[in-house]
Amino acid sequence: MKRLVALLALVLLVLAVPARAQSILRDAETEAMFNEMSRPLIEAAGLDPRNVRIVLINNPEVNAFVAGSQAVYIHSGLINAADNANEVQGVIAHELGHVAGGHVPLSGQMMQGATGISILSLVLGVAAIAAGAGEAGAGILAAGQQAAMGTYLAFSRMQESQTDAAGARYLNAAGISGKGLLDFYKKLQNREYRLAIPQNTGYARTHPMSNQRIANLTLDLSTGPGWNKPTPPELEERFRRVQAKLRGFVYDARDTLRTYPATDNSIPAHYARAYAYHRSGYPAQAQAETAALVRHAPDDPYFLELEGQILLESGKPAEAIDPLRRATVATRYQPLIATTFGHALVATEDPAHLDEAEKVLRQAVARDDRNPWAWYQLGTVYDRKGDRARTALATAEQASLTNDPMRALISARAALAGLPPGTPDYIRAQDIQMTAEVAAEEMRKDRRRR
């Protein structure tokens, strides 16, 4: 009986545990590309592009998912494996089907139902075992778990099939070719073949088999208005750049240098090698690769951003200021780039730069308040200026973004003690305090339950 109950507990744990927090990768050029390639699909799905985010996750698996809000999470492994921008667009179209269909909350409700079946089987099974009918009790337990898992898997497959159809509609409505989506599913199919996964066991999976998905989608996509429409060359070029810089940043430098050898003088190759050398501790080589990029396009803001970033992280903040200022102005104060610029100004430790750093960083957090690093830098500026109340407020903002409610609560209270009542900063500190109090109480309850 102990073994059966332990097995049941493990199954329930698998059903109930939410997705673990993963490392988010943020890059101005990447996010601009995601916005461009997804906007027509988001509009085709009847969603507001201002409310939908495409988020890059540092994970080598070839995967994408949605979780809770109007956000599509793309694994770095998917970008690495994609052959072109159109494949990524196909995946985004599919995931937007989950967002538009409200599938995350529906999945949560279905998960509760499946777990309910499991709990009922546990009660009946344990009762039978306690009455002396051990084999009958074990059978109830096993049947209950099979019913629960089967119910959830069938529901998941139904959702995926509906989302495939929705993704095809979005691609066709946006006039974007569906070849990329089919090619991506063919990649998954080839992987299933390599792993010798039987093609007739779809009932035991959360997703339909790839061969079935390809067959279901081919007619709808191949008759769509965008089927033979090529991806705009400028978008494809941007994808190659983003893919290369991601490979240079995330993957082993030796692999990157094999993929992009020194004989390759393309823009993506210089990009990839610059990041690979920089991460490996070879600043001279990294700066040489970046210099080649800047010579090719002296006003490209992303090349200037990279030049400034490498100088800054190599201990040369004063030299980083000019390229980062130019990149910030060229992108109209794009928040991520502006934050790096503000960091360079702060890192010089020159009081003459504090006013400009405050202006730049305040603009950055006003346009993107989800960046804890920007709040940290702004807090540093306030601290050096002797503004203790706003230092505490910036610290509270940072702590709330990094899931540290106790620190957020203490800092918000310190901010309230020094800010003029009724001002926007005072009201914001009150909001953080109330949110942090709730989160801190939940943490205390969790500790007591343990």
Secondary structure, DSSP 8 states (H G I E B T S, - for coil): -HHHHHHHHHHHHHHH-------EE--HHHHHHHHHHHHHHHHHTT--TTT-EEEEE---SS-EEE-SSSEEEEEHHHHHH-SSHHHHHHHHHHHHHHHHTTHHHHHHHHHHHHHHHHHHHHHHHHHHHHTT-HHHHHHHHHHHHHHHHHHHHHHHHHHHHHHHHHHHHHHHHHT--SHHHHHHHHHHHHHHHHTT--TT-GGGSSS--HHHHHHHHHHHHHTSTTTT----HHHHHHHHHHHHHHHHHHS-HHHHHHHS-TT--SHHHHHHHHHHHHHHT-HHHHHHHHHHHHHH-TT-HHHHHHHHHHHHHTT-HHHHHHHHHHHHHHTTS-HHHHHHHHHHHHHTT-GGGHHHHHHHHHHHHHH-TT-HHHHHHHHHHHHHHT-HHHHHHHHHHHHHHTT-HHHHHHHHHHHHHHS-TTSHHHHHHHHHHHHHHHHHHHHHHHHHH-
